Amino acid sequence: MVVNRAFLDALVAALLEYGYRVLGPVFQNGSIVIDDLTSTADMPVGWTDEQSPGNYRLCHSADGQLFGWTVSPASPKALLFPPRVTVWQRGAGRDDFSVPFAQPVAITGATKSAISTVSKPQSTGSTGKVLSDTELTFSASGTTHFNPRSNRDDRHLLALVGIRPCEAAALEINDAVFMKGSFPDPFYCERRSDMFLLVAECASSNASCFCDSMGAGPGIDSGFDLAVTEMLDEDGEYSYFLRIGSQRGEELFTVAVEQASSIGVGTDPSIEPSTGMDRGEGDGKDIPTFVELSDLSNSVSQSTSMQRASCSLNYSLEEVLAKRDAQLQHAKELQVGMHPRVAELLRRNLDHPIFTDIAGRCLACGNCTSVCPTCFCSDVVDKNDMHGAISRERSWSSCFNAAHSELHGQPVRHSVASRYRQWLTHKFSNWYDQFGTSGCVGCGRCITWCPVGIDVRQEVAGIASDADMKGDMQSTGSHGPS
Amino acid sequence: MVTEKSVEPFRGPIPESGSRHPLLPTPYRVVKRVVETDTVVTLFLEALEGGNLTFRPGQFNMLTAFGVGEIAVSISGDPLDGGPIRHTIASVGAVSHALCSLRVGSLVGVRGPFGNGWDLTGVTGMAGSATQDVVVVAGGVGLAPLRPAVLELLKMKEEGRGRVVVLIGSRSPDQVLFKEELDVWRTRGAHVEVTVDRADASWRGSVGVVTSLISSAPFDPHDAFSLVCGPEVMMRFTARALLDKGMHEDKIQLSLERNMQCGIGWCGHCQLGPYLLCRDGPVFPYGGRLAELLAKREL
């Protein structure tokens, strides 16, 4: 159905009422970051971004657009895999030192909880309660640096509102690393398992975007609870085509409607969301579920908003879908894609001279790995104080550091060329072998945030044109290894 | 109203209740310490409670020297003797140095075992392959992860199976590991040869790289398999020498090494091209992609 911004507020309110910590894009310190939301007013209203290799600019207009920007430097990865966590700690003191694990008192939260149990987060019920300290699992005590100004970091129940399709795709890639292997990461699983996703499809692309060629956007067809597509009406107002992607998305939607209706204006009892499956998927579109457009001309209002929340329609479903398609098409057309056979190309060209050429420009600063929504390397390091207390910390690492590959005191990958090759081949080729998917979603952050503007698409295209000249690329396969 | 609602949990698995956090070490105590060479020490570890871990030959543990850090160390003990967990550690960095310096009674954090270990099904498996010869090639401290395999192979040999050939390369005579034990292996029927890079006046054996022992070693290359561990360059040349002798590339197993900081596939440090060594290895057959990968510099 088509809803207005006030209805999105009602959804956020419903999520908060369920006990979710609602996080989404927020304009802060001259950038768009992910932080706590209480309503859409916290979002970067009217902000658009301009991105290209090595360039990021935000522009503001009086426009009421919520999703005029494309992707922010912050990705949801940091919520599930924080830049720095304390894995376990052990207090100072001799006795303690001799038996670090036998004295739970001396061990701070992380170890204590990890020793006791990794308890399943309560299925939220209504309460959305914050688990008590003793119930807090490993993750709870890990120091999350993601959002230092919030003291609500310990809450596991997260709702991400307004993330992009490429970011939702990146979460699924992260799942393979931290949740689906033989050793699931408790911190990750606790947050991810119940995570609510309200995804905002992209109506536009920046010059760094290449999600279309990676199959990760600009639209989303699965892996979300709710999805919205922002559309400009004839009257200059923005409205949102809302789709439901899961049972709980549907539940949240119903609650939002109820909530809004209980506050004031009566609702049309015909607001009965139904899934596409129920209706036989007759539209032939590649959309798994959608809600029947019901005439909600009796729009519902919400007390907190000046505007009346509405699920309304002056559109026919066909019109809305056509408009969505046109927007997605527009976003795709703005993109320069990644080479379709990148995995095979890289595997065959490990000794390509382009890596040395790139190394002449690459600063090995690791910006690309920091902003990447899928990079997962971490260092595990012990920190001590003068009294003998130890904390073992796990923090983001980068394959651009020489120390990343250190073996017997020497890096395996001495040269920047070899480190760049490691990063590029891992993302676009070796990831298939390791996890069965590409490691890239085409969000373009590594291009935008590269201080010297190295563009992965261009570099791969360089390898491809050489390969074409040599005629050693047979026209087989697409992204995946053949 | 809203409070009666519930949202169904979905997506991934939650680690079982009561399971230990995968990064949390278990405390073990050093019950015996043997100085093998000037830089190599063997520690014998006993769990403080709950019994020692069980392992297969070629697997490794993550060992914590408290306050210094954690490293991957292969297990050098006999998997079947049920005694303390044995680790033979070369002092090459801060953590390994701290581990080598530990005294009896010290605490060590242990996580593991991790990795696939040696594939000994060639010997233990089908009756038809029961007479297969096994060539064990070790360079330096690479003998440590091979020791459990040799012990297991010798047991099989006592049951009438193929020959066990152990070829050891070492920098100098005083760097040879498990010297006394090598004689025990010989008396149990193994063909053990040692070569050193630099001999001293007392040395009566071969001098040269370990690959020079391969050509004259008594095994049938067409019906043998090989376990190799040592520096990467040594493994590469050993694999080539074995291939030249006629051994099939899939029957040559190498145990690889990279920086490992978690042992469980999270940290990303131990990548070698398509592999996460801790998760997919550390033992790989030389056939397939490995030969090509090892030939690349700085991969």
Chai-1 contact restraints between the chains, C-beta under 6 A:
chainA,res_idxA,chainB,res_idxB,connection_type,confidence,min_distance_angstrom,max_distance_angstrom,comment,restraint_id
A,E17,B,V2,contact,1.0,0.0,6.0,A-B,restraint_1
A,V87,B,L23,contact,1.0,0.0,6.0,A-B,restraint_2
A,W88,B,L24,contact,1.0,0.0,6.0,A-B,restraint_3
A,F101,B,P27,contact,1.0,0.0,6.0,A-B,restraint_4
A,A114,B,H21,contact,1.0,0.0,6.0,A-B,restraint_5
A,A114,B,L24,contact,1.0,0.0,6.0,A-B,restraint_6
A,T117,B,S17,contact,1.0,0.0,6.0,A-B,restraint_7
A,T117,B,G18,contact,1.0,0.0,6.0,A-B,restraint_8
A,V118,B,P15,contact,1.0,0.0,6.0,A-B,restraint_9
A,V118,B,S19,contact,1.0,0.0,6.0,A-B,restraint_10
A,S119,B,S17,contact,1.0,0.0,6.0,A-B,restraint_11
A,K120,B,I14,contact,1.0,0.0,6.0,A-B,restraint_12
A,S123,B,P9,contact,1.0,0.0,6.0,A-B,restraint_13
A,T124,B,V7,contact,1.0,0.0,6.0,A-B,restraint_14
A,G125,B,S6,contact,1.0,0.0,6.0,A-B,restraint_15
A,S126,B,V2,contact,1.0,0.0,6.0,A-B,restraint_16
A,S126,B,T3,contact,1.0,0.0,6.0,A-B,restraint_17
A,S126,B,K5,contact,1.0,0.0,6.0,A-B,restraint_18
A,F138,B,H21,contact,1.0,0.0,6.0,A-B,restraint_19
A,M179,B,G12,contact,1.0,0.0,6.0,A-B,restraint_20
A,G181,B,G265,contact,1.0,0.0,6.0,A-B,restraint_21
A,F183,B,P22,contact,1.0,0.0,6.0,A-B,restraint_22
A,F183,B,I264,contact,1.0,0.0,6.0,A-B,restraint_23
A,P184,B,P13,contact,1.0,0.0,6.0,A-B,restraint_24
A,P184,B,P15,contact,1.0,0.0,6.0,A-B,restraint_25
A,P186,B,P15,contact,1.0,0.0,6.0,A-B,restraint_26
A,P186,B,H21,contact,1.0,0.0,6.0,A-B,restraint_27
A,C189,B,G12,contact,1.0,0.0,6.0,A-B,restraint_28
A,C189,B,I14,contact,1.0,0.0,6.0,A-B,restraint_29
A,R192,B,G12,contact,1.0,0.0,6.0,A-B,restraint_30
A,S193,B,P9,contact,1.0,0.0,6.0,A-B,restraint_31
A,S193,B,R11,contact,1.0,0.0,6.0,A-B,restraint_32
A,S193,B,G12,contact,1.0,0.0,6.0,A-B,restraint_33
A,S193,B,I14,contact,1.0,0.0,6.0,A-B,restraint_34
A,D194,B,P9,contact,1.0,0.0,6.0,A-B,restraint_35
A,Q247,B,E8,contact,1.0,0.0,6.0,A-B,restraint_36
A,R248,B,V7,contact,1.0,0.0,6.0,A-B,restraint_37
A,R248,B,E8,contact,1.0,0.0,6.0,A-B,restraint_38
A,V255,B,V2,contact,1.0,0.0,6.0,A-B,restraint_39
A,V255,B,K5,contact,1.0,0.0,6.0,A-B,restraint_40
A,L350,B,K296,contact,1.0,0.0,6.0,A-B,restraint_41
A,F376,B,G268,contact,1.0,0.0,6.0,A-B,restraint_42
A,C377,B,G268,contact,1.0,0.0,6.0,A-B,restraint_43
A,S378,B,C267,contact,1.0,0.0,6.0,A-B,restraint_44
A,V380,B,Q261,contact,1.0,0.0,6.0,A-B,restraint_45
A,D382,B,G67,contact,1.0,0.0,6.0,A-B,restraint_46
A,D382,B,G69,contact,1.0,0.0,6.0,A-B,restraint_47
A,N384,B,G67,contact,1.0,0.0,6.0,A-B,restraint_48
A,I390,B,F66,contact,1.0,0.0,6.0,A-B,restraint_49
A,I390,B,G67,contact,1.0,0.0,6.0,A-B,restraint_50
A,S405,B,N259,contact,1.0,0.0,6.0,A-B,restraint_51
A,E406,B,N259,contact,1.0,0.0,6.0,A-B,restraint_52
A,L407,B,N259,contact,1.0,0.0,6.0,A-B,restraint_53
A,H408,B,V92,contact,1.0,0.0,6.0,A-B,restraint_54
A,G409,B,G93,contact,1.0,0.0,6.0,A-B,restraint_55
A,R413,B,E298,contact,1.0,0.0,6.0,A-B,restraint_56
A,S418,B,E298,contact,1.0,0.0,6.0,A-B,restraint_57
A,N430,B,G273,contact,1.0,0.0,6.0,A-B,restraint_58
A,N430,B,P274,contact,1.0,0.0,6.0,A-B,restraint_59
A,D433,B,P274,contact,1.0,0.0,6.0,A-B,restraint_60
A,Q434,B,L276,contact,1.0,0.0,6.0,A-B,restraint_61
